[in-house]
């Protein structure tokens, strides 16, 4: 998560940060369920900060599943 923050704040590369979230979520299947939930919440917050409410909504809907 710190790496994604670094990418967003210092490098200002939103597409790379988005790719890192997706990469972590794809690997989250191997991790405990609680971590995947945390990653989804952080990803949704990130999308909200990027003013991408549609993408944030889709992520929040994944939490509901």
C-alpha positions in Angstrom: 0.0 0.0 0.0 2.9 2.3 0.7 4.2 1.7 -2.8 0.9 2.7 -4.3 0.9 5.9 -2.2 4.4 6.7 -3.3 3.4 6.2 -7.0 0.4 8.4 -6.6 1.9 11.2 -4.5 5.5 11.5 -5.8 5.3 10.1 -9.3 1.8 11.2 -10.0 1.2 8.2 -12.1 -2.5 7.2 -11.6 -2.5 4.4 -14.2 0.5 2.7 -12.6 -1.1 2.9 -9.2 -4.3 1.5 -10.6 -2.4 -1.4 -12.2 -0.7 -2.1 -8.8 -4.0 -2.3 -7.1 -5.3 -4.7 -9.7 -2.2 -6.8 -9.4 -2.5 -7.0 -5.7 -6.2 -7.9 -5.9 -5.5 -10.7 -8.4 -2.9 -12.1 -6.0 -5.2 -11.6 -3.0 -6.8 -14.9 -3.7 -3.8 -16.5 -2.1 -4.1 -14.3 0.9 -6.5 -14.3 3.8 -10.0 -12.9 3.0 -9.6 -10.0 5.4 -6.7 -8.6 3.5 -8.6 -8.7 0.2 -11.4 -6.7 1.9 -8.9 -4.2 3.1 -7.4 -3.9 -0.4 -10.8 -3.4 -2.0 -11.6 -0.6 0.4 -8.3 1.1 -0.2 -8.7 0.7 -3.9 -12.2 2.2 -3.7 -10.9 5.2 -1.6 -8.2 5.7 -4.2 -10.7 5.8 -7.0 -12.8 8.3 -5.0 -9.8 10.5 -4.6 -9.3 10.3 -8.4 -12.9 11.5 -8.8 -13.8 8.2 -10.5 -17.0 7.4 -8.8 -18.2 4.8 -11.3 -15.0 2.7 -10.7 -15.3 3.2 -6.9 -18.9 2.0 -7.0 -18.0 -1.2 -8.9 -15.3 -1.9 -6.3 -17.7 -1.3 -3.4 -20.2 -3.7 -5.1 -17.5 -6.3 -5.1 -17.4 -6.0 -1.3 -21.1 -6.7 -1.2 -20.6 -10.0 -3.0 
